[in-house]
């Protein structure tokens, strides 16, 4: 399989109307304090040869204040765990999503912004 798991999560979250302006694949051009959901690939492995991959995805939520960051992080968590399993996103079928790390407060040491970080594991196959 040659499916980029970040593009799967990015595409799914970007399609959610409450997140469409916040989801990004990089932090280029982002202003400090701007509500942002940053997605990155943290690892994973092939589960079934040429059939299924496991991808570990980290999401980091930046916001102007701690409450806003927490609310956004828990909204992302809920969407990934409850709404993404069983969906087709592009060429990928998301078989299941499990939680690796629930959102935790993780202030940015450089910008001093409020951030929450969580991690999920996706099990994906070609659709």
C-alpha positions as CSV (number, residue, x, y, z in Angstrom):
1,X,0.0,0.0,0.0
2,X,1.1,3.5,-0.7
3,X,-1.5,5.5,1.2
4,X,-0.2,8.4,3.2
5,X,-2.0,8.2,6.6
6,X,-1.6,11.9,7.3
7,X,-3.6,12.7,4.1
8,X,-6.4,10.4,5.4
9,X,-6.7,12.1,8.7
10,X,-6.1,15.6,7.2
11,X,-8.8,15.0,4.6
12,X,-11.3,13.7,7.1
13,X,-10.8,16.5,9.6
14,X,-10.6,19.2,7.0
15,X,-14.1,18.1,5.8
16,X,-15.6,18.7,9.2
17,X,-17.2,22.1,9.0
18,X,-16.3,23.0,12.6
19,X,-12.6,22.3,11.9
20,X,-12.1,23.3,8.2
21,X,-10.3,26.5,9.0
22,X,-8.1,25.0,11.8
23,X,-6.6,21.9,10.3
24,X,-3.2,22.1,8.7
25,X,-0.5,19.8,7.4
26,X,2.3,22.2,8.4
27,X,2.7,25.3,10.5
28,X,4.0,27.6,7.7
29,X,2.3,31.0,7.8
30,X,0.6,30.3,11.0
31,X,0.2,33.2,13.4
32,X,0.8,32.6,17.2
33,X,-2.6,32.3,18.9
34,X,-4.4,31.1,15.8
35,X,-6.5,28.0,16.5
36,X,-4.7,25.2,14.7
37,X,-4.9,21.4,14.5
38,X,-1.5,20.1,13.3
39,X,-1.4,16.4,12.1
40,X,1.8,14.4,11.8
41,X,2.8,10.7,11.3
42,X,4.5,9.2,14.4
43,X,5.1,5.7,13.2
44,X,3.3,2.4,12.5
45,X,3.9,-0.8,10.5
46,X,2.5,-3.1,7.9
47,X,-0.1,-5.4,9.6
48,X,-1.1,-7.6,6.6
49,X,1.2,-7.7,3.6
50,X,-0.1,-5.4,0.8
51,X,-3.5,-5.3,2.6
52,X,-3.5,-3.3,5.8
53,X,-1.3,-0.8,7.5
54,X,-1.3,0.5,11.1
55,X,-0.4,4.2,11.3
56,X,0.3,6.2,14.5
57,X,-0.9,9.8,14.1
58,X,-0.2,12.6,16.5
59,X,-2.5,15.6,16.6
60,X,-1.4,18.8,18.3
61,X,-3.9,21.6,18.9
62,X,-2.8,25.2,19.4
63,X,-5.0,28.0,20.6
64,X,-5.0,31.4,22.3
65,X,-6.1,30.1,25.7
66,X,-6.0,26.8,27.4
67,X,-9.8,26.2,27.5
68,X,-10.1,26.7,23.7
69,X,-7.1,24.3,23.1
70,X,-8.7,21.7,25.3
71,X,-12.1,22.0,23.7
72,X,-10.7,21.7,20.2
73,X,-8.4,18.8,21.2
74,X,-11.3,16.8,22.7
75,X,-13.5,17.6,19.6
76,X,-10.7,16.2,17.4
77,X,-10.4,13.1,19.6
78,X,-14.1,12.4,19.4
79,X,-14.3,12.8,15.6
80,X,-11.3,10.5,15.1
81,X,-12.5,7.8,17.5
82,X,-16.2,7.9,16.9
83,X,-16.8,9.2,13.3
84,X,-13.7,8.0,11.3
85,X,-13.8,4.2,11.7
86,X,-15.6,2.5,8.8
87,X,-15.3,5.5,6.5
88,X,-13.6,5.8,3.1
89,X,-11.3,8.8,2.8
90,X,-9.8,9.1,-0.7
91,X,-8.4,5.7,-1.6
92,X,-8.3,4.5,2.0
93,X,-10.8,2.6,4.0
94,X,-10.4,3.3,7.7
95,X,-11.1,-0.1,9.4
96,X,-10.6,1.1,13.0
97,X,-9.2,3.9,15.1
98,X,-7.8,3.4,18.6
99,X,-6.4,5.8,21.1
100,X,-2.7,5.8,22.0
101,X,-2.7,8.9,24.1
102,X,-5.6,11.0,25.2
103,X,-5.2,14.8,24.8
104,X,-2.8,16.1,27.4
105,X,-1.6,19.6,28.1
106,X,1.7,20.2,26.3
107,X,2.5,23.9,26.2
108,X,4.8,25.0,23.4
109,X,8.2,25.8,24.8
110,X,9.1,28.2,22.0
111,X,5.9,30.3,21.5
112,X,4.5,29.7,25.0
113,X,1.1,29.0,23.4
114,X,-1.4,26.6,25.0
115,X,-1.4,23.3,23.2
116,X,-2.9,19.8,23.7
117,X,-1.4,16.8,22.1
118,X,-3.0,13.3,21.5
119,X,-2.2,10.2,19.5
120,X,-4.4,7.7,17.7
121,X,-3.7,4.6,15.7
122,X,-5.4,4.0,12.4
123,X,-5.9,0.7,10.7
124,X,-6.3,1.3,7.0
125,X,-6.7,-0.7,3.8
126,X,-7.1,0.3,0.2
127,X,-10.8,1.0,-0.6
